Amino acid sequence: MGGREREGHDQVERRTIGATALAVGAVGLGCMPMSWAYSTSRQRGEESLRAVHRALDLGSTLLDTADMYGPFTNELLLGRVLRERRSDAFVSTKVGLLVGDQHVVANGRPGYVRRACDASLRRLQTDVIDLYQLHRADPEVPIEETWGAMADLVRAGKVRALGLCAVGARSARRPGARLHDTTIRQLERVQQVFPVSAVQAELSVWSPEALETLLPWCEARGVGFLAAMPLGNGFLTGTLTPGVGFEPDDLRARHPRFTAEMMAANQPIVAGLRRVARRHGEHVTPAQVALAWVLARGRHVVPVPGAKRERWVAENAAAAELRLTERDHAEIAELPAARGSWD
């Protein structure tokens, strides 16, 4: 694809991440579905490559991946694009999780972090990672030691900035604790070692919990917020049909919100987004409304919707141009809470 024309590279709104003001397109691209966690039969390398190129053409410069996606194959795929277009991209990858046959384990040992970074650099075909994120803290290693090793990578010029992924909804929840209390405690600890530039956590119309404490924590400290799963794992696009089911290797096959019963029960959320979309024009989609809602949470927020088709990449990027009205926000705020959760 060398020599292809770039279309509207600077058209998408730009936002900054962290105190170092790392500039990225307002809507990023989550690359995980191209290689991992979603239906294997629909993963096609060449089609995914075209999607990544399309994202860069449109100014969706933040490419979010991880060494565990595949494992490793997602970084290899991105490397095929980056060897041609490194200057167009903002590369975000993650470290800290190892994938086994039927399990995932954390590894935060400093030696492993250094080796993993070098391996990611080789796969991505680049000499520097723009944002290196700790996927999960290792319970056997003080998080300060892991973060210190990551900070050394910045000093060595292999990484530009560091980020932390929020602890999952099913992890270490104590009675009476708020969802992101554990993550905030981790953030407070690592900030004493080296500055956090970004936090990645789920945020969407049907998972707004980050608004309570985590998003305000980031805003108060000039920390960027990468909104993971802003389309609710595809549900908020309105393209999924209750009862159709998923392939066995698709993570949604085991997600409580994606049983036929829960998908049917949550249809009023999609219907509400569709009503808002219709007010903005016949070509506006529920997915674009959902992304516009996330974008409106603050100038430090960058949604990172997963996509593996050019069509969806273009639709997601166009959401940066959609401005919701006060009426829209009020109507979305009145939508019923999602039923079914990880808890």
C-alpha positions in Angstrom: 0.0 0.0 0.0 3.0 2.3 -0.3 2.4 5.5 -2.1 -1.3 5.6 -1.4 -3.0 9.0 -1.2 -3.7 10.4 2.3 -7.2 11.7 2.6 -8.0 14.4 5.2 -5.3 13.5 7.6 -5.8 16.6 9.6 -9.6 16.8 9.4 -10.3 14.9 12.6 -10.2 17.0 15.7 -6.9 16.7 17.6 -6.7 16.1 21.4 -3.8 15.9 23.8 -2.8 13.1 26.2 -1.1 13.9 29.5 1.1 16.8 30.7 3.5 16.2 27.8 0.7 17.1 25.4 0.9 14.1 23.1 -1.3 14.9 20.1 -3.7 12.3 18.7 -6.9 12.2 16.7 -10.0 12.6 18.8 -11.2 9.1 17.9 -8.6 6.3 18.1 -8.6 2.8 16.7 -8.8 -0.3 19.0 -7.0 -3.0 17.0 -7.7 -6.0 19.2 -10.7 -7.3 17.2 -8.5 -7.7 14.2 -6.6 -10.6 15.8 -8.1 -11.6 19.1 -11.2 -12.0 21.3 -13.8 -11.6 18.6 -15.0 -14.1 16.0 -12.0 -15.8 14.4 -13.8 -16.5 11.1 -14.2 -12.8 10.5 -10.5 -11.9 11.1 -8.9 -11.2 7.7 -5.4 -9.7 7.7 -5.5 -7.8 4.4 -8.9 -6.3 5.3 -7.6 -5.2 8.7 -4.5 -3.6 7.1 -6.8 -1.6 4.9 -8.8 -0.5 8.0 -5.6 0.7 9.8 -4.5 2.7 6.7 -8.0 4.2 6.4 -7.8 5.3 10.1 -4.5 7.0 9.5 -5.9 8.6 6.3 -8.8 10.1 8.3 -6.6 11.3 11.2 -7.5 8.6 13.7 -3.9 8.4 14.6 -4.0 6.5 17.9 -3.6 2.8 17.3 -4.2 0.8 20.4 -2.8 -2.8 20.7 -1.2 -5.1 23.2 1.4 -7.9 23.1 -1.2 -10.3 24.4 -3.6 -9.8 21.5 -3.1 -12.9 19.4 -0.9 -13.2 21.3 1.7 -11.1 19.4 -0.1 -11.3 16.0 -1.9 -7.9 16.5 1.5 -6.1 17.0 2.9 -7.9 13.9 -0.1 -6.8 11.8 0.4 -3.2 12.9 4.1 -3.4 12.2 3.3 -4.0 8.5 1.6 -0.6 8.5 4.1 1.2 10.7 7.1 0.3 8.5 5.5 2.5 5.9 3.7 5.1 7.9 5.3 5.4 11.3 5.2 9.2 11.3 1.4 9.2 10.8 0.7 7.0 13.8 0.6 7.3 17.6 1.4 3.8 18.8 0.0 2.6 22.1 0.7 -1.0 23.3 0.6 -2.8 26.6 2.6 -5.1 28.8 2.0 -7.2 31.9 -0.3 -10.1 30.8 0.7 -13.5 29.4 -1.8 -15.7 27.6 -1.8 -19.5 28.3 -4.0 -22.2 26.8 -7.1 -21.4 29.0 -5.9 -18.6 31.2 -4.2 -15.2 31.4 -1.6 -14.4 34.1 0.1 -11.2 35.1 3.9 -10.7 34.9 5.3 -7.4 36.3 8.8 -8.4 36.9 11.2 -5.7 35.8 13.3 -8.0 33.7 10.3 -9.3 31.9 9.1 -5.8 31.2 12.4 -4.9 29.6 12.3 -8.0 27.4 8.7 -7.5 26.5 9.3 -3.9 25.4 12.1 -5.0 23.1 10.0 -7.7 21.6 7.1 -5.3 21.0 9.4 -2.8 19.3 10.6 -5.6 16.9 7.1 -6.7 16.1 5.8 -3.1 15.6 8.9 -2.3 13.4 9.6 0.9 15.3 12.3 2.2 17.5 9.9 3.9 20.0 6.5 3.3 21.5 4.5 6.5 22.0 2.4 5.2 25.0 3.4 2.0 26.9 0.6 0.9 29.2 0.6 -1.5 32.1 -2.2 -3.9 31.3 -2.6 -5.3 34.8 -0.5 -5.2 37.9 1.2 -8.4 39.1 0.0 -9.3 42.6 3.4 -10.9 43.2 5.4 -7.8 42.4 5.1 -4.3 44.0 3.6 -2.1 41.3 6.3 0.5 42.0 8.9 -2.0 40.7 7.0 -2.7 37.5 6.4 1.0 36.9 10.0 1.8 37.7 11.1 -0.6 35.0 8.7 1.1 32.6 10.1 4.5 33.5 13.6 3.3 32.7 12.3 2.5 29.2 11.3 6.2 28.8 14.8 7.3 30.0 16.3 4.9 27.5 14.3 6.5 24.6 12.3 3.3 23.9 9.0 4.7 25.2 7.7 8.3 25.2 5.0 8.1 27.9 3.4 5.7 30.3 -0.2 4.6 30.9 -2.2 2.4 33.2 -5.2 0.2 32.4 -8.0 0.2 34.9 -8.6 -3.0 37.0 -11.5 -4.9 35.5 -15.0 -4.9 37.0 -14.6 -8.4 38.3 -11.3 -7.8 40.0 -10.8 -7.3 43.7 -14.1 -5.7 44.5 -14.6 -5.3 48.2 -18.1 -4.8 49.8 -19.0 -1.2 49.7 -16.1 -0.2 47.4 -16.6 1.8 44.3 -15.6 0.2 40.9 -12.4 2.2 40.4 -11.1 2.5 43.9 -8.4 -0.1 43.3 -7.2 1.6 40.1 -7.0 5.0 41.8 -4.9 3.5 44.6 -2.6 2.1 42.0 -2.4 5.4 40.2 -1.6 7.2 43.4 1.3 4.8 44.0 2.8 4.9 40.6 2.6 8.7 40.3 5.2 8.8 43.1 7.6 6.9 40.8 7.0 8.5 37.3 4.1 10.5 35.8 1.1 8.8 34.4 0.2 10.2 31.0 -3.0 8.2 30.4 -5.5 5.9 31.9 -7.5 3.4 29.9 -10.8 2.2 31.2 -14.2 1.2 29.9 -16.6 4.2 29.3 -19.8 4.2 27.3 -23.4 5.0 27.5 -24.1 1.6 29.0 -21.0 1.6 31.2 -20.6 5.1 32.7 -19.0 4.1 36.0 -15.8 5.9 35.2 -17.6 9.2 35.5 -17.9 8.8 39.2 -14.3 8.9 40.3 -11.8 7.9 37.7 -12.5 10.5 35.1 -12.4 13.3 37.6 -9.1 12.0 39.0 -7.6 12.2 35.5 -9.0 15.6 34.7 -7.7 17.1 38.0 -4.2 15.9 37.2 -4.0 16.5 33.5 -4.0 12.8 32.7 -5.5 11.6 29.4 -8.3 9.2 29.4 -8.6 6.5 26.8 -12.2 5.3 26.7 -12.2 1.5 26.0 -15.2 -0.2 24.7 -17.1 3.0 24.0 -19.5 1.1 21.8 -20.3 -1.5 24.4 -18.4 -4.3 22.6 -20.6 -3.6 19.5 -23.9 -3.5 21.2 -24.4 0.2 20.9 -24.0 0.1 17.2 -27.4 -1.4 16.9 -26.1 -4.0 14.5 -26.3 -7.1 16.8 -29.4 -9.2 16.9 -30.6 -10.8 20.2 -30.5 -14.6 20.1 -28.2 -14.9 17.1 -25.3 -15.9 19.3 -21.6 -15.7 18.9 -18.8 -18.0 17.9 -17.3 -19.9 20.8 -14.1 -18.0 20.8 -15.9 -14.6 20.9 -15.6 -13.0 24.4 -19.2 -11.9 24.1 -20.3 -15.5 24.2 -19.5 -15.5 27.9 -20.5 -11.9 28.7 -23.7 -11.6 30.9 -24.9 -8.6 28.8 -24.8 -10.7 25.6 -27.2 -13.4 26.5 -30.3 -13.4 24.3 -32.4 -12.3 27.3 -30.1 -9.4 28.3 -29.6 -8.2 24.8 -33.4 -8.0 24.3 -33.8 -6.3 27.7 -31.2 -3.6 26.7 -32.7 -2.7 23.4 -34.3 0.5 24.8 -30.7 1.9 25.1 -30.0 1.4 21.4 -33.5 2.7 20.5 -32.8 5.9 22.5 -29.5 6.4 20.7 -31.3 5.8 17.4 -33.9 8.5 18.2 -31.1 11.0 18.9 -29.3 10.0 15.7 -32.4 10.6 13.6 -32.6 14.2 14.7 -29.1 14.8 13.3 -29.7 13.3 9.9 -30.6 10.1 8.1 -27.0 9.0 7.8 -26.1 9.5 11.5 -25.9 6.2 13.4 -26.4 5.1 17.0 -22.7 4.3 17.1 -21.8 7.8 16.2 -24.1 9.2 18.9 -22.5 6.9 21.5 -19.0 8.1 20.5 -20.1 11.7 20.5 -21.4 11.2 24.0 -18.0 9.9 25.1 -16.2 12.7 23.4 -18.3 15.2 25.2 -17.1 13.9 28.6 -14.0 16.1 28.4 -11.2 17.4 26.1 -8.8 14.9 27.8 -11.0 11.9 26.7 -10.2 9.9 23.6 -12.6 7.0 22.7 -10.9 3.9 21.3 -13.5 1.9 19.5 -12.5 -1.5 18.1 -12.9 -2.0 14.4 -11.6 -4.2 11.7 -13.4 -2.9 8.6 -12.8 0.3 6.7 -16.5 1.2 6.8 -16.6 1.1 10.6 -13.4 3.0 10.9 -14.7 5.8 8.7 -18.0 5.9 10.6 -16.3 6.1 13.9 -13.9 8.9 12.8 -16.9 11.0 11.6 -18.4 10.9 15.1 -15.8 13.6 16.0 -17.8 16.0 14.0 -21.1 15.3 15.7 -22.2 17.8 18.3 -24.9 16.7 20.7 -27.4 19.2 22.0 -28.6 19.7 25.5 -31.7 17.9 24.6 -29.7 15.0 23.3 -27.6 14.7 26.5 -30.7 15.0 28.7 -32.5 12.2 26.7 -29.4 9.9 26.9 -29.2 10.6 30.6 -32.7 9.3 31.0 -32.0 6.0 29.2 -32.4 2.9 31.5 -29.2 1.5 33.0 -27.8 -1.6 31.3 -28.9 -4.9 32.7 -26.4 -7.7 33.2 -22.8 -7.1 34.2 -19.5 -8.7 35.2 -20.4 -8.5 38.9 
